[in-house]
Amino acid sequence: MILAVIKTGGKQYIVEAGKKIKVEKLEGEVGKNVILSDVLLVDDGKDIKVGQPKVDGASVEAKILKQARDRKVIIFKFKPKKRERRKKGHRQHFTELEIVNIKTK
């Protein structure tokens, strides 16, 4: 089993083949494959390769399962004794990926 740490959308994820993850919105259509080249670490069971900052020649291939929006998050600001209230909602776009393959050099 090969594990990898990838970076996308300013966050880092531990991935392996067959795992599903939700990441910040990526461009692409549902059903298409994307290549994630920001691989920070690869562990193939025998050897661990740590990049500085990326592992040379390593990439992760993933299939886009869904392009959607997350549940609504309510932002409520309140200042006591001032009669000041602000309510705002936000739904973040995300892409659901299934990891197909982890390639190393």
MMTF fields as JSON, N, C-alpha, C and O atoms, coordinates in Angstrom:
{
  "mmtfVersion": "1.0.0",
  "mmtfProducer": "UNKNOWN",
  "numBonds": 419,
  "numAtoms": 420,
  "numGroups": 105,
  "numChains": 1,
  "numModels": 1,
  "chainsPerModel": [1],
  "groupsPerChain": [105],
  "chainIdList": ["A"],
  "bondAtomList": [4, 2, 8, 6, 12, 10, 16, 14, 20, 18, 24, 22, 28, 26, 32, 30, 36, 34, 40, 38, 44, 42, 48, 46, 52, 50, 56, 54, 60, 58, 64, 62, 68, 66, 72, 70, 76, 74, 80, 78, 84, 82, 88, 86, 92, 90, 96, 94, 100, 98, 104, 102, 108, 106, 112, 110, 116, 114, 120, 118, 124, 122, 128, 126, 132, 130, 136, 134, 140, 138, 144, 142, 148, 146, 152, 150, 156, 154, 160, 158, 164, 162, 168, 166, 172, 170, 176, 174, 180, 178, 184, 182, 188, 186, 192, 190, 196, 194, 200, 198, 204, 202, 208, 206, 212, 210, 216, 214, 220, 218, 224, 222, 228, 226, 232, 230, 236, 234, 240, 238, 244, 242, 248, 246, 252, 250, 256, 254, 260, 258, 264, 262, 268, 266, 272, 270, 276, 274, 280, 278, 284, 282, 288, 286, 292, 290, 296, 294, 300, 298, 304, 302, 308, 306, 312, 310, 316, 314, 320, 318, 324, 322, 328, 326, 332, 330, 336, 334, 340, 338, 344, 342, 348, 346, 352, 350, 356, 354, 360, 358, 364, 362, 368, 366, 372, 370, 376, 374, 380, 378, 384, 382, 388, 386, 392, 390, 396, 394, 400, 398, 404, 402, 408, 406, 412, 410, 416, 414],
  "bondOrderList": [1, 1, 1, 1, 1, 1, 1, 1, 1, 1, 1, 1, 1, 1, 1, 1, 1, 1, 1, 1, 1, 1, 1, 1, 1, 1, 1, 1, 1, 1, 1, 1, 1, 1, 1, 1, 1, 1, 1, 1, 1, 1, 1, 1, 1, 1, 1, 1, 1, 1, 1, 1, 1, 1, 1, 1, 1, 1, 1, 1, 1, 1, 1, 1, 1, 1, 1, 1, 1, 1, 1, 1, 1, 1, 1, 1, 1, 1, 1, 1, 1, 1, 1, 1, 1, 1, 1, 1, 1, 1, 1, 1, 1, 1, 1, 1, 1, 1, 1, 1, 1, 1, 1, 1],
  "groupList": [{"groupName": "MET", "atomNameList": ["N", "CA", "C", "O"], "elementList": ["N", "C", "C", "O"], "formalChargeList": [0, 0, 0, 0], "bondAtomList": [1, 0, 2, 1, 3, 2], "bondOrderList": [1, 1, 2], "singleLetterCode": "M", "chemCompType": "L-PEPTIDE LINKING"}, {"groupName": "ILE", "atomNameList": ["N", "CA", "C", "O"], "elementList": ["N", "C", "C", "O"], "formalChargeList": [0, 0, 0, 0], "bondAtomList": [1, 0, 2, 1, 3, 2], "bondOrderList": [1, 1, 2], "singleLetterCode": "I", "chemCompType": "L-PEPTIDE LINKING"}, {"groupName": "LEU", "atomNameList": ["N", "CA", "C", "O"], "elementList": ["N", "C", "C", "O"], "formalChargeList": [0, 0, 0, 0], "bondAtomList": [1, 0, 2, 1, 3, 2], "bondOrderList": [1, 1, 2], "singleLetterCode": "L", "chemCompType": "L-PEPTIDE LINKING"}, {"groupName": "ALA", "atomNameList": ["N", "CA", "C", "O"], "elementList": ["N", "C", "C", "O"], "formalChargeList": [0, 0, 0, 0], "bondAtomList": [1, 0, 2, 1, 3, 2], "bondOrderList": [1, 1, 2], "singleLetterCode": "A", "chemCompType": "L-PEPTIDE LINKING"}, {"groupName": "VAL", "atomNameList": ["N", "CA", "C", "O"], "elementList": ["N", "C", "C", "O"], "formalChargeList": [0, 0, 0, 0], "bondAtomList": [1, 0, 2, 1, 3, 2], "bondOrderList": [1, 1, 2], "singleLetterCode": "V", "chemCompType": "L-PEPTIDE LINKING"}, {"groupName": "LYS", "atomNameList": ["N", "CA", "C", "O"], "elementList": ["N", "C", "C", "O"], "formalChargeList": [0, 0, 0, 0], "bondAtomList": [1, 0, 2, 1, 3, 2], "bondOrderList": [1, 1, 2], "singleLetterCode": "K", "chemCompType": "L-PEPTIDE LINKING"}, {"groupName": "THR", "atomNameList": ["N", "CA", "C", "O"], "elementList": ["N", "C", "C", "O"], "formalChargeList": [0, 0, 0, 0], "bondAtomList": [1, 0, 2, 1, 3, 2], "bondOrderList": [1, 1, 2], "singleLetterCode": "T", "chemCompType": "L-PEPTIDE LINKING"}, {"groupName": "GLY", "atomNameList": ["N", "CA", "C", "O"], "elementList": ["N", "C", "C", "O"], "formalChargeList": [0, 0, 0, 0], "bondAtomList": [1, 0, 2, 1, 3, 2], "bondOrderList": [1, 1, 2], "singleLetterCode": "G", "chemCompType": "PEPTIDE LINKING"}, {"groupName": "GLN", "atomNameList": ["N", "CA", "C", "O"], "elementList": ["N", "C", "C", "O"], "formalChargeList": [0, 0, 0, 0], "bondAtomList": [1, 0, 2, 1, 3, 2], "bondOrderList": [1, 1, 2], "singleLetterCode": "Q", "chemCompType": "L-PEPTIDE LINKING"}, {"groupName": "TYR", "atomNameList": ["N", "CA", "C", "O"], "elementList": ["N", "C", "C", "O"], "formalChargeList": [0, 0, 0, 0], "bondAtomList": [1, 0, 2, 1, 3, 2], "bondOrderList": [1, 1, 2], "singleLetterCode": "Y", "chemCompType": "L-PEPTIDE LINKING"}, {"groupName": "GLU", "atomNameList": ["N", "CA", "C", "O"], "elementList": ["N", "C", "C", "O"], "formalChargeList": [0, 0, 0, 0], "bondAtomList": [1, 0, 2, 1, 3, 2], "bondOrderList": [1, 1, 2], "singleLetterCode": "E", "chemCompType": "L-PEPTIDE LINKING"}, {"groupName": "ASN", "atomNameList": ["N", "CA", "C", "O"], "elementList": ["N", "C", "C", "O"], "formalChargeList": [0, 0, 0, 0], "bondAtomList": [1, 0, 2, 1, 3, 2], "bondOrderList": [1, 1, 2], "singleLetterCode": "N", "chemCompType": "L-PEPTIDE LINKING"}, {"groupName": "SER", "atomNameList": ["N", "CA", "C", "O"], "elementList": ["N", "C", "C", "O"], "formalChargeList": [0, 0, 0, 0], "bondAtomList": [1, 0, 2, 1, 3, 2], "bondOrderList": [1, 1, 2], "singleLetterCode": "S", "chemCompType": "L-PEPTIDE LINKING"}, {"groupName": "ASP", "atomNameList": ["N", "CA", "C", "O"], "elementList": ["N", "C", "C", "O"], "formalChargeList": [0, 0, 0, 0], "bondAtomList": [1, 0, 2, 1, 3, 2], "bondOrderList": [1, 1, 2], "singleLetterCode": "D", "chemCompType": "L-PEPTIDE LINKING"}, {"groupName": "PRO", "atomNameList": ["N", "CA", "C", "O"], "elementList": ["N", "C", "C", "O"], "formalChargeList": [0, 0, 0, 0], "bondAtomList": [1, 0, 2, 1, 3, 2], "bondOrderList": [1, 1, 2], "singleLetterCode": "P", "chemCompType": "L-PEPTIDE LINKING"}, {"groupName": "ARG", "atomNameList": ["N", "CA", "C", "O"], "elementList": ["N", "C", "C", "O"], "formalChargeList": [0, 0, 0, 0], "bondAtomList": [1, 0, 2, 1, 3, 2], "bondOrderList": [1, 1, 2], "singleLetterCode": "R", "chemCompType": "L-PEPTIDE LINKING"}, {"groupName": "PHE", "atomNameList": ["N", "CA", "C", "O"], "elementList": ["N", "C", "C", "O"], "formalChargeList": [0, 0, 0, 0], "bondAtomList": [1, 0, 2, 1, 3, 2], "bondOrderList": [1, 1, 2], "singleLetterCode": "F", "chemCompType": "L-PEPTIDE LINKING"}, {"groupName": "HIS", "atomNameList": ["N", "CA", "C", "O"], "elementList": ["N", "C", "C", "O"], "formalChargeList": [0, 0, 0, 0], "bondAtomList": [1, 0, 2, 1, 3, 2], "bondOrderList": [1, 1, 2], "singleLetterCode": "H", "chemCompType": "L-PEPTIDE LINKING"}],
  "groupTypeList": [0, 1, 2, 3, 4, 1, 5, 6, 7, 7, 5, 8, 9, 1, 4, 10, 3, 7, 5, 5, 1, 5, 4, 10, 5, 2, 10, 7, 10, 4, 7, 5, 11, 4, 1, 2, 12, 13, 4, 2, 2, 4, 13, 13, 7, 5, 13, 1, 5, 4, 7, 8, 14, 5, 4, 13, 7, 3, 12, 4, 10, 3, 5, 1, 2, 5, 8, 3, 15, 13, 15, 5, 4, 1, 1, 16, 5, 16, 5, 14, 5, 5, 15, 10, 15, 15, 5, 5, 7, 17, 15, 8, 17, 16, 6, 10, 2, 10, 1, 4, 11, 1, 5, 6, 5],
  "groupIdList": [1, 2, 3, 4, 5, 6, 7, 8, 9, 10, 11, 12, 13, 14, 15, 16, 17, 18, 19, 20, 21, 22, 23, 24, 25, 26, 27, 28, 29, 30, 31, 32, 33, 34, 35, 36, 37, 38, 39, 40, 41, 42, 43, 44, 45, 46, 47, 48, 49, 50, 51, 52, 53, 54, 55, 56, 57, 58, 59, 60, 61, 62, 63, 64, 65, 66, 67, 68, 69, 70, 71, 72, 73, 74, 75, 76, 77, 78, 79, 80, 81, 82, 83, 84, 85, 86, 87, 88, 89, 90, 91, 92, 93, 94, 95, 96, 97, 98, 99, 100, 101, 102, 103, 104, 105],
  "secStructList": [7, 7, 3, 3, 3, 3, 3, 3, 6, 6, 3, 3, 3, 3, 3, 3, 6, 6, 7, 3, 3, 3, 3, 3, 7, 7, 1, 1, 7, 6, 6, 7, 3, 3, 3, 3, 7, 7, 3, 3, 3, 3, 3, 7, 1, 1, 7, 3, 3, 3, 7, 1, 1, 1, 7, 6, 6, 7, 3, 3, 3, 3, 3, 3, 3, 3, 3, 3, 3, 7, 7, 7, 3, 3, 3, 3, 3, 3, 3, 6, 6, 6, 6, 3, 3, 3, 3, 3, 3, 3, 7, 7, 3, 3, 3, 3, 3, 3, 3, 3, 3, 3, 3, 7, 7],
  "xCoordList": [0.845, 0.0, 0.891, 1.778, 0.636, 1.413, 0.606, -0.553, 1.22, 0.614, 1.331, 2.517, 0.611, 1.213, 0.559, -0.59, 1.304, 0.762, 0.77, 1.819, -0.42, -0.537, -0.987, -1.54, -0.733, -1.147, -2.018, -1.608, -3.213, -4.101, -5.032, -5.528, -5.264, -6.153, -5.624, -6.41, -4.298, -3.727, -3.81, -3.472, -4.256, -4.368, -3.595, -3.301, -3.268, -2.551, -3.44, -4.185, -3.353, -4.183, -3.316, -2.407, -3.585, -2.947, -3.853, -5.033, -3.3, -4.123, -3.51, -2.308, -4.373, -3.966, -4.953, -6.039, -4.593, -5.444, -6.797, -6.861, -7.878, -9.228, -9.886, -11.087, -9.145, -9.696, -10.423, -10.0, -11.513, -12.27, -11.988, -11.982, -11.751, -11.493, -12.272, -12.591, -12.571, -13.197, -12.147, -11.542, -11.924, -10.915, -11.566, -12.715, -10.832, -11.304, -11.598, -11.04, -12.457, -12.904, -11.742, -10.873, -11.751, -10.789, -11.534, -12.702, -10.862, -11.47, -11.506, -10.567, -12.593, -12.722, -14.155, -14.951, -14.467, -15.815, -15.889, -14.877, -17.102, -17.331, -16.991, -17.401, -16.238, -15.834, -14.452, -13.882, -13.906, -12.569, -11.509, -11.787, -10.291, -9.17, -8.347, -8.199, -7.811, -6.912, -5.603, -5.581, -4.525, -3.21, -2.824, -2.785, -2.543, -2.106, -0.595, -0.127, 0.162, 1.619, 2.309, 3.52, 1.57, 2.165, 2.188, 1.379, 3.122, 3.272, 4.41, 5.548, 4.105, 5.083, 5.815, 6.949, 5.168, 5.764, 5.177, 3.995, 6.008, 5.545, 6.115, 7.316, 5.226, 5.632, 5.139, 3.933, 6.086, 5.688, 5.813, 5.758, 5.977, 6.077, 7.516, 7.792, 8.443, 9.853, 10.677, 11.623, 10.289, 11.098, 10.181, 9.081, 10.625, 9.878, 10.66, 11.83, 9.995, 10.629, 9.959, 8.75, 10.759, 10.252, 10.77, 11.972, 9.879, 10.259, 10.746, 10.467, 11.488, 11.957, 11.722, 12.691, 10.568, 9.306, 8.496, 7.585, 8.79, 8.018, 8.915, 10.126, 8.302, 9.02, 9.147, 8.147, 10.371, 10.608, 9.993, 10.182, 9.26, 8.699, 7.476, 6.97, 6.98, 5.808, 4.545, 4.552, 3.473, 2.183, 1.067, 1.27, -0.092, -1.266, -2.354, -2.665, -2.926, -4.011, -5.318, -5.452, -6.282, -7.561, -8.707, -8.562, -9.848, -11.051, -12.031, -12.252, -12.618, -13.591, -14.937, -15.511, -15.434, -16.724, -17.874, -18.978, -17.601, -18.691, -18.143, -17.088, -18.86, -18.605, -19.853, -20.94, -19.716, -20.904, -20.559, -19.451, -21.554, -21.372, -21.651, -22.548, -20.867, -20.977, -22.213, -22.916, -22.465, -23.621, -23.399, -22.266, -24.477, -24.395, -23.805, -24.168, -22.892, -22.29, -22.842, -22.776, -23.384, -23.965, -22.916, -22.287, -22.741, -21.848, -22.748, -23.496, -22.685, -23.538, -22.658, -21.966, -22.683, -21.909, -22.879, -23.925, -22.513, -23.398, -22.568, -21.552, -23.004, -22.342, -23.368, -24.361, -23.128, -24.105, -24.225, -23.258, -25.414, -25.738, -25.62, -25.697, -25.436, -25.307, -26.408, -26.486, -27.246, -28.302, -27.727, -28.319, -26.574, -25.931, -25.882, -25.316, -26.483, -26.5, -26.309, -26.888, -25.494, -25.325, -25.37, -24.661, -26.208, -26.315, -26.002, -26.551, -25.11, -24.683, -24.475, -24.007, -24.813, -24.599, -23.576, -23.412, -22.887, -21.869, -21.862, -21.906, -21.807, -21.671, -20.423, -20.33, -19.466, -18.186, -18.278, -18.851, -17.717, -17.644, -16.574, -15.541, -16.824, -15.822, -15.868, -16.827, -14.807, -14.707, -14.43, -13.522, -15.206, -14.954, -14.13, -14.499, -13.005, -12.071, -11.954, -12.066, -11.726, -11.347, -9.942, -9.69, -9.028, -7.644, -7.549, -7.938, -7.026, -6.918, -5.535, -5.416, -4.481, -3.136, -2.136, -2.303, -1.095, 0.008, 1.247, 1.682, 1.813, 2.976, 4.232, 4.237, 5.304, 6.608, 7.603, 7.306, 8.763, 9.778, 10.324, 11.189],
  "yCoordList": [-1.181, 0.0, 1.246, 1.397, 2.113, 3.34, 4.5, 4.699, 5.257, 6.455, 7.676, 7.617, 8.78, 10.036, 11.184, 11.088, 12.265, 13.507, 14.516, 14.824, 15.028, 16.0, 17.338, 17.424, 18.379, 19.721, 20.289, 20.326, 20.727, 21.387, 22.321, 21.971, 23.487, 24.452, 24.974, 25.4, 24.956, 25.455, 24.48, 24.837, 23.249, 22.233, 20.995, 20.813, 20.146, 18.91, 17.713, 17.732, 16.676, 15.486, 14.243, 14.187, 13.231, 11.924, 11.073, 10.901, 10.535, 9.79, 8.427, 8.215, 7.511, 6.205, 5.818, 6.391, 4.863, 4.461, 3.972, 3.173, 4.46, 4.068, 4.98, 4.854, 5.894, 6.784, 7.961, 8.458, 8.4, 9.565, 10.738, 10.589, 11.92, 13.121, 14.298, 14.328, 15.271, 16.527, 17.615, 17.832, 18.311, 19.361, 20.649, 20.643, 21.749, 23.013, 22.817, 21.916, 23.639, 23.47, 23.431, 24.304, 22.388, 22.233, 22.327, 21.948, 22.83, 22.904, 21.503, 20.723, 21.194, 19.9, 19.41, 19.869, 18.463, 17.914, 16.614, 15.952, 16.265, 15.029, 13.853, 13.817, 12.896, 11.721, 11.827, 10.815, 13.025, 13.225, 12.985, 13.074, 12.681, 12.496, 13.771, 14.483, 14.056, 15.188, 14.663, 13.646, 15.368, 15.013, 16.055, 17.251, 15.602, 16.474, 16.292, 15.217, 17.347, 17.225, 17.742, 17.578, 18.361, 18.846, 17.716, 17.694, 16.781, 15.634, 15.94, 16.143, 15.973, 16.355, 15.161, 15.299, 13.968, 12.78, 11.552, 11.532, 10.515, 9.24, 8.124, 8.083, 7.201, 6.046, 4.801, 4.574, 3.975, 2.774, 1.511, 0.412, 1.627, 0.473, 0.113, -0.358, 0.327, 0.026, 1.295, 1.336, 2.327, 3.545, 4.759, 4.771, 5.769, 7.018, 8.116, 8.353, 8.789, 9.895, 11.188, 11.358, 12.096, 13.384, 14.447, 14.524, 15.257, 16.3, 17.546, 17.774, 18.351, 19.629, 20.715, 21.079, 21.258, 20.962, 19.854, 19.316, 19.479, 18.441, 17.262, 17.414, 16.075, 14.884, 14.928, 15.069, 14.808, 14.867, 13.654, 12.515, 13.914, 12.848, 12.167, 11.223, 12.602, 11.973, 12.752, 13.98, 12.01, 12.64, 11.714, 10.513, 12.282, 11.526, 11.745, 12.88, 10.648, 10.722, 10.489, 9.525, 11.379, 11.29, 11.505, 12.209, 10.885, 11.011, 11.936, 11.81, 12.868, 13.795, 13.085, 12.66, 12.959, 12.311, 13.309, 13.025, 14.488, 15.45, 16.865, 17.094, 17.816, 19.25, 19.792, 19.749, 20.297, 20.709, 21.83, 22.365, 22.162, 23.152, 22.488, 21.654, 22.873, 22.299, 22.854, 23.712, 22.354, 22.842, 24.295, 24.775, 24.983, 26.406, 26.622, 25.95, 27.57, 27.996, 29.388, 30.279, 29.572, 30.849, 31.681, 31.216, 32.91, 33.863, 34.89, 35.6, 34.974, 35.905, 36.779, 36.282, 38.081, 39.03, 39.826, 40.276, 39.989, 40.639, 41.506, 41.062, 42.743, 43.62, 43.989, 44.656, 43.557, 43.821, 45.316, 46.071, 45.714, 47.08, 48.096, 49.298, 47.65, 48.568, 48.367, 49.117, 47.372, 47.015, 46.714, 47.039, 46.093, 45.785, 44.266, 43.55, 43.789, 42.368, 42.214, 42.963, 41.237, 40.917, 39.414, 38.681, 38.957, 37.529, 37.311, 37.981, 36.363, 36.094, 34.597, 33.94, 34.051, 32.633, 32.448, 33.313, 31.306, 31.03, 29.539, 28.704, 29.206, 27.818, 27.708, 28.323, 26.92, 26.772, 25.733, 24.661, 26.045, 25.09, 24.047, 24.371, 22.788, 21.747, 20.757, 20.712, 19.964, 18.89, 17.602, 17.552, 16.562, 15.261, 14.431, 14.264, 13.911, 13.142, 11.717, 11.463, 10.79, 9.417, 9.206, 9.41, 8.798, 8.601, 7.31, 6.238, 7.436, 6.296, 5.659, 4.439, 6.494, 5.95, 6.944, 8.156, 6.418, 7.242, 6.818, 5.67, 7.748, 7.445, 8.044, 9.18, 7.242, 7.732, 7.487, 6.792, 8.055, 7.936, 6.527, 6.262],
  "zCoordList": [0.0, 0.0, 0.0, 0.84, -0.946, -1.069, -0.495, -0.86, 0.4, 0.965, 0.423, 0.099, 0.326, -0.107, 0.647, 1.078, 0.798, 1.358, 0.217, -0.348, -0.116, -1.199, -0.634, 0.462, -1.419, -1.023, -2.14, -3.3, -1.783, -2.729, -1.966, -0.895, -2.507, -1.863, -0.546, 0.3, -0.342, 0.896, 2.055, 3.184, 1.798, 2.842, 2.417, 1.235, 3.384, 3.1, 3.431, 4.411, 2.603, 2.763, 2.669, 1.841, 3.518, 3.407, 2.535, 2.84, 1.437, 0.479, 0.191, 0.35, -0.239, -0.739, -1.828, -1.912, -2.652, -3.764, -3.247, -2.313, -3.863, -3.475, -2.456, -2.218, -1.847, -0.819, -1.47, -2.513, -0.849, -1.313, -0.385, 0.837, -0.985, -0.198, -0.778, -1.966, 0.093, -0.332, -0.259, 0.791, -1.385, -1.45, -1.932, -2.376, -1.843, -2.401, -3.883, -4.509, -4.442, -5.825, -6.813, -6.817, -7.655, -8.737, -10.059, -10.147, -11.085, -12.408, -13.015, -12.855, -13.711, -14.368, -14.3, -13.481, -15.184, -15.251, -14.455, -14.224, -14.042, -13.304, -14.22, -15.38, -13.684, -14.444, -15.063, -15.471, -15.14, -15.711, -14.637, -13.442, -15.082, -14.165, -14.091, -15.084, -12.905, -12.714, -12.129, -11.435, -12.417, -11.895, -10.847, -11.138, -9.643, -8.557, -8.416, -8.042, -8.716, -8.75, -7.491, -7.35, -6.578, -5.331, -4.298, -3.371, -4.471, -3.573, -2.613, -3.037, -1.319, -0.312, 0.288, 0.746, 0.292, 0.892, 0.221, -0.121, 0.03, -0.516, 0.347, 0.611, 0.794, 1.587, 0.869, 0.771, 0.356, -0.372, 0.466, -0.086, 1.76, 2.637, 2.969, 4.073, 2.034, 2.248, 2.438, 3.225, 1.692, 1.649, 1.784, 1.232, 2.508, 2.644, 1.946, 2.248, 1.002, 0.289, 0.729, 0.576, 1.279, 1.737, 0.78, 0.525, 0.257, -0.678, 0.026, 1.203, -0.732, -0.201, -1.23, -1.897, -1.425, -0.757, -1.432, -0.801, -2.714, -3.394, -3.738, -3.898, -3.852, -4.272, -5.792, -6.497, -6.295, -7.738, -8.442, -8.015, -9.518, -10.338, -9.759, -10.366, -8.618, -8.008, -8.372, -8.454, -8.587, -8.863, -8.4, -8.226, -8.208, -7.786, -8.826, -9.188, -9.299, -10.275, -9.534, -8.78, -9.753, -9.056, -10.04, -11.039, -9.74, -10.569, -9.861, -8.657, -10.611, -10.035, -9.921, -10.924, -8.69, -8.452, -8.398, -8.86, -7.824, -7.613, -7.531, -6.939, -8.125, -7.962, -7.27, -7.844, -6.058, -5.31, -4.337, -4.33, -3.518, -2.466, -1.126, -1.002, -0.128, 1.205, 1.915, 1.382, 3.116, 3.875, 4.285, 4.313, 4.598, 4.92, 6.303, 7.267, 6.376, 7.64, 7.936, 7.089, 9.132, 9.527, 10.257, 11.208, 9.801, 10.462, 11.143, 10.47, 12.459, 13.205, 14.078, 14.967, 13.825, 14.616, 15.476, 15.009, 16.735, 17.695, 18.627, 19.162, 18.817, 19.768, 20.838, 20.548, 22.063, 23.117, 23.439, 23.331, 23.829, 24.246, 23.125, 23.382, 21.892, 20.765, 19.722, 18.749, 19.919, 18.968, 17.577, 16.549, 17.59, 16.315, 16.132, 16.957, 15.043, 14.722, 13.22, 12.433, 12.825, 11.407, 11.24, 11.929, 10.322, 10.049, 8.583, 7.708, 8.325, 6.965, 6.812, 7.742, 5.664, 5.395, 4.286, 3.426, 4.315, 3.293, 2.972, 3.875, 1.677, 1.233, 0.374, -0.688, 0.842, 0.161, -0.958, -0.763, -2.123, -3.225, -2.911, -2.325, -3.302, -3.101, -4.252, -5.022, -4.351, -5.334, -4.576, -3.746, -4.857, -4.244, -5.214, -6.376, -4.72, -5.547, -5.03, -3.831, -5.957, -5.595, -6.137, -7.324, -5.264, -5.662, -6.474, -6.01, -7.692, -8.594, -8.5, -8.388, -8.547, -8.628, -8.05, -8.183, -7.406, -6.916, -7.68, -7.588, -8.435, -9.275, -8.662, -8.188, -8.686, -8.279, -9.398, -10.369, -9.253, -10.299, -10.407, -11.243]
}
